[in-house]
Amino acid sequence: MSTTLFVKASDRSSRDSVSMKLYETFRACFTEIHPDEEVHDIDLYEQPLPYLGSQMIDGHSTKVSGDFFPSRNKSEELSEFYLEQFINADRVVFGFPLWNLTIPAILHTFMDQLHYPGKTFKYTEEGDVGLLTGKKIVLLNARGGVYAENDPFEMAVSFMKTQFAFFGITDIDTVVIEGHHEFPDRSETIIEEGLTKARHLASKC
């Protein structure tokens, strides 16, 4: 039995948020089709995520150097909890909007927990090497406007893909709903087409 971790990165309801409607549609379809899957959920707005700062950096540096101490600070303990949960999942599903051209700050804070030398990547003479090559990622995103591929103003999905590439993860599926604000006359059709894609992806995961 495999394990899937669902990460929700918005505090808006599915009634008001297209990205959360997309996320909940995928999750409902996936759990219905895979009743034996071990599923875990993280609602980032309900988690005490520590910001990246001296406590977290010092904790990581201490472990990498091999200089262990019997007591750990709270930030280090929380960071390690989220890190291990991510590492132990076979598949991780992220639901998030594009806000102000990028991801929500809370999601960026979550991603900070995952940058851990020796666990998600390692340093070598040839450069950094990702250590999570077998993991699967699903990105579910909605944005009101339309962005061309490699658009420099789109820093949400592109940001997440770059992060996972650094960890050595290449198995990434993406469903993006876009343009529902830019083209209000086609909004319902655009959203429904995206939800259909999400259901299809959930059925073949």
HELIX and SHEET records of a PDB file:
HELIX    1   1 VAL A   18  ILE A   33  1                                  16    
HELIX    2   2 LEU A   44  GLU A   46  5                                   3    
HELIX    3   3 SER A   54  SER A   65  1                                  12    
HELIX    4   4 LYS A   74  ASN A   88  1                                  15    
HELIX    5   5 ALA A  105  GLN A  113  1                                   9    
HELIX    6   6 VAL A  157  PHE A  166  1                                  10    
HELIX    7   7 PRO A  184  ARG A  186  5                                   3    
HELIX    8   8 SER A  187  LYS A  204  1                                  18    
SHEET    1   A 5 GLU A  38  ASP A  43  0                                        
SHEET    2   A 5 THR A   3  LYS A   8  1                                        
SHEET    3   A 5 ARG A  91  PRO A  97  1                                        
SHEET    4   A 5 LYS A 136  ARG A 143  1                                        
SHEET    5   A 5 ASP A 171  GLU A 178  1                                        
SHEET    1   B 2 PHE A 121  THR A 124  0                                        
SHEET    2   B 2 GLY A 127  GLY A 130 -1                                        
END                                                                             
